[in-house]
Amino acid sequence: MIPCGELASRNTGDPNYRLTNSYTKLKKLDEWLRNRLRYCIWHHWKKADRKRKNLICLGIEKGQAYAWSSTRMGGWAVAQSPILGTTITLSRLKRKGYKPMIDYLNRTQTSIF
């Protein structure tokens, strides 16, 4: 059990520490969300032929696209691997309307960070 004086000091602690802690948590959540979007895109493509064609459209060479489209890895593993990390980048997601939470936090609290 935490003594009352120590609990009060933890609650009123350094506000910058709390904000930077929330910043790192928000950054991890944002990374997870981007991976989830990549997973949904990969899952939406369904068949290996469609995956291969879409990877080629995203700029991957034909041989590499064939190898990546017929991978035996699960969708979540593919979303976190270079297969989708190099093709479905943050800039491509932004062009499709994705707004990173970190950008919003930086706009609203620029004086702290």
C-alpha positions as CSV (number, residue, x, y, z in Angstrom):
1,M,0.0,0.0,0.0
2,I,1.2,3.5,-0.9
3,P,1.4,6.1,1.9
4,C,-0.9,9.1,1.5
5,G,2.0,11.6,1.1
6,E,3.6,9.5,-1.6
7,L,0.3,9.1,-3.4
8,A,-0.2,12.9,-3.4
9,S,3.3,13.5,-4.8
10,R,2.6,10.9,-7.5
11,N,-0.7,12.5,-8.5
12,T,0.8,16.1,-8.6
13,G,4.1,15.0,-10.2
14,D,5.9,16.7,-13.0
15,P,3.3,17.6,-15.7
16,N,5.9,17.3,-18.4
17,Y,6.6,13.7,-17.4
18,R,2.9,12.9,-17.7
19,L,2.7,14.6,-21.1
20,T,5.8,12.9,-22.5
21,N,4.4,9.6,-21.1
22,S,1.1,10.2,-22.9
23,Y,3.1,11.2,-26.0
24,T,4.9,7.8,-26.1
25,K,1.7,5.9,-25.5
26,L,-0.1,7.8,-28.2
27,K,2.9,7.1,-30.6
28,K,2.6,3.4,-29.9
29,L,-1.1,3.5,-30.4
30,D,-0.6,5.3,-33.7
31,E,1.9,2.7,-34.8
32,W,-0.6,-0.1,-33.9
33,L,-3.4,1.7,-35.8
34,R,-1.2,2.0,-39.0
35,N,-0.4,-1.7,-38.7
36,R,-4.1,-2.5,-38.3
37,L,-4.9,-0.5,-41.5
38,R,-2.2,-2.4,-43.4
39,Y,-3.7,-5.6,-42.1
40,C,-7.2,-4.6,-43.3
41,I,-5.8,-3.7,-46.7
42,W,-3.9,-7.0,-47.0
43,H,-7.0,-8.9,-45.9
44,H,-9.2,-7.0,-48.3
45,W,-7.0,-8.2,-51.2
46,K,-7.9,-11.8,-50.3
47,K,-6.4,-13.9,-53.1
48,A,-2.7,-14.2,-54.0
49,D,-3.3,-12.9,-57.6
50,R,-4.8,-9.7,-56.4
51,K,-2.1,-9.3,-53.8
52,R,0.6,-9.7,-56.4
53,K,-1.1,-7.3,-58.8
54,N,-1.6,-4.7,-56.1
55,L,2.0,-5.0,-54.9
56,I,3.2,-4.5,-58.4
57,C,1.0,-1.4,-58.7
58,L,2.7,-0.2,-55.5
59,G,6.1,-0.4,-57.1
60,I,7.4,-3.9,-56.1
61,E,9.3,-5.9,-58.7
62,K,7.4,-8.8,-60.2
63,G,9.5,-11.6,-58.7
64,Q,9.4,-10.0,-55.2
65,A,5.7,-9.4,-55.5
66,Y,5.1,-13.0,-56.4
67,A,7.1,-14.2,-53.4
68,W,5.4,-11.8,-51.0
69,S,1.9,-12.5,-52.3
70,S,2.2,-16.3,-51.8
71,T,3.7,-16.0,-48.3
72,R,2.4,-18.4,-45.6
73,M,2.6,-15.7,-42.9
74,G,-0.6,-14.6,-41.2
75,G,-2.1,-11.2,-42.0
76,W,-0.9,-9.5,-38.8
77,A,2.6,-10.7,-39.4
78,V,2.6,-9.4,-42.9
79,A,1.3,-6.0,-41.7
80,Q,4.3,-5.7,-39.4
81,S,6.8,-7.0,-41.9
82,P,8.6,-5.1,-44.7
83,I,6.1,-6.5,-47.2
84,L,3.6,-3.8,-46.3
85,G,5.8,-1.5,-44.4
86,T,7.7,-0.5,-47.5
87,T,4.7,-0.4,-49.8
88,I,1.9,1.0,-47.8
89,T,3.8,3.9,-46.2
90,L,2.7,6.7,-43.9
91,S,2.7,9.1,-46.9
92,R,0.4,6.8,-48.9
93,L,-2.0,6.4,-45.9
94,K,-2.0,10.2,-45.5
95,R,-2.9,10.6,-49.2
96,K,-5.9,8.4,-48.6
97,G,-7.1,10.4,-45.7
98,Y,-5.3,9.0,-42.6
99,K,-4.5,11.6,-40.0
100,P,-1.9,10.6,-37.5
101,M,-2.7,11.3,-33.9
102,I,0.8,12.5,-33.3
103,D,0.3,15.3,-35.8
104,Y,-2.8,16.4,-34.0
105,L,-1.0,16.3,-30.6
106,N,1.9,18.3,-32.0
107,R,-0.5,21.0,-33.5
108,T,-2.4,21.4,-30.2
109,Q,0.5,21.4,-27.8
110,T,3.5,22.7,-29.7
111,S,4.9,24.6,-26.8
112,I,5.5,21.5,-24.7
113,F,7.2,19.3,-27.3
